[in-house]
Amino acid sequence: MKNDFPYISLKNVDKADLTKIENYLHFGGFSAIKQSLGLSADEIIDRIKKAGLRGRGGAGFPTGLKQSFTKTSCEVCLQKYVVCNADEGEPGTFKDRYIMEKNPFAIIEGMIIAAYAIGANKGYIYIRGEYEQAIRTMQAAIDDCYRYDWLGKNIAQSNFSFDIDIYIGAGSYLCGEELTLIESLEGKRGYPRIKPPFPAEKGLWQQPTLINNVETFSHIPFIINEGYEAYACIGTAESKGTKLFCVSGNLKQTGVFELPMGITLRELIYDVCGGMLEGFEFKAALLGGAAGTFVDASFLDVPLAYETLKQKGATLGSGAVMIIDQATNLKDLLINILEFFKHESCGKCVPCRIGTTLIYERCKKAQLLPDDINWLIQQTEYMSRNSLCPLGQSPILPVKSFFTYFNV
Amino acid sequence: MQNKQTEEQVLEILKQFKPEKSEILKALHALQNAHPLHYITEEAITQTARYFKLTTGQVYGVVTYYSMFSVKPRSPFIIRLCKSPVCYMKGSLNLWNYLSQKLLLNENNISSDDLFTLEPSECLGHCEQAPAMMINEQVFTNLSPKKIDQIIDDFKRKYHEK
């Protein structure tokens, strides 16, 4: 395992309490803003592109590309928005909570730079309602930024002004999807919109909107400060930088770990987490959350990165790594996940509304025959083709991977 | 304790928010948290609609969409027990049954002493210390029946001291 990598999202969080603005400033906080304000928007976006930063929410879309789309999509629009997606609802994922609670100013700094690059003056941080502690920490950090003139009018004596508001979700997994989140931000029920238009063209209040995950924003100050070369040399060919892995299960150590992209499952379990707890054996892992894929022991040496997992039909997703041991009934776990989709389906698209219930019911059968399994895969394929948003498109991931690697 | 919210109280809360649509969820949270029984009343929905210049139906639609909101009376304490995959693997189902018996829940999942409402929750994001639950805004992790006994007793004691 490579030990010589810099921390990015969690930079210095072990050295001081970075929720205090004095400490953040002491470690050179906000220097990336000062530098950015001396650059042109295109120069910033170019650096993000060259760094190879990809969206950390799960889809892995190139961040620089998203920024340039949002910047250029509408020259006459009066208002553009930057939205930070902190509606972390993917089961098994808790990294965004961790960054918000430990390093809130890095997120804000990343948002300010992104806003300057695309020409936005208003930002929102959409935090799920269950994250009380994170909401308090972020609100305090925003208040501090206003006090120290890092938010508001004429940031760092420049012509650039930017405001951030916190928006609090109310318990909807679906609102983690970007266009649904925007609907929710507009004070409506969280129903997905039809894509295109994408948020870069018509997002919040039909204006160009840049929407990124918490972890993505927290990487921007590093790229500006240390240069894109320093960033791009971490990770694998197509997945640059570090990633926060959320490890859970019956392991000696669990939690959020920042590691270079491309670390293997074996290194993660045995080197980073110290192995399984006494009496437990590794049986499977669920990567990327409920909308993720089951993998078996044959994946222990596959690098955890977007392209390497994709090649093998698996997904990195949000960085959730749920380790499943021999004591867990795998089929019960699959039923648990299908119940989750059934509960969270909003009902807008019929294939998803009915499909999530049908697959859940069928999976509960005492014994699944080959016909049942084929039917389950067919149904999830149909749902994935005919649903608007990732919720209906996702059950195929756990279902198909489950039956590929495990017998029930 | 009075288990009602007056029209004046609702208006007082609504006035803390700008009458912009992106403030609705915040306002609804505030209304629900201020109600002793942690729910949003029909009257509050009507007033919210008027305040934000929406129809009652639109606001009702929003309230009923989000699982953290309730249009039914609940209780001073809402227990959200996580049942998502990691907590499930670590025995959250047993804890659900344990809590149900301990609290003697009625058909609306409200305890016999009317203090607690038990609700299942999707992932609370504390998987590294599963199983987890929330009581109102507080999070409790690494749960066991013994730990739950302590937590519930604490809440009861503090409530009765007030």
Interface residues (C-beta under 8 A of the other chain):
Chain A: E88 G89 E90 P91 G92 T93 F94 R97 Y124 R128 G129 E130 Y131 E132 Q133 D165 Y167 I168 G169 A170 G171 S172 Y173 S184 L185 E186 G187 K188 R189 G190 C246 V247 S248 G249 N250 T254 G255 V256 L286 A290 A320 M322 I324 T328 D332 L333 N336 I337 F340 H343 E344 C346
Chain B: K21 S22 E23 I24 L25 K26 L28 H29 F52 Q58 G61 V62 Y65 Y66 S67 M68 F69 R80 K83 S84 P85 V86 Y88 M89 S121 E122 C123 L124 G125 H126 C127 E128 Q129 A130 M134 E137 Q138 V139
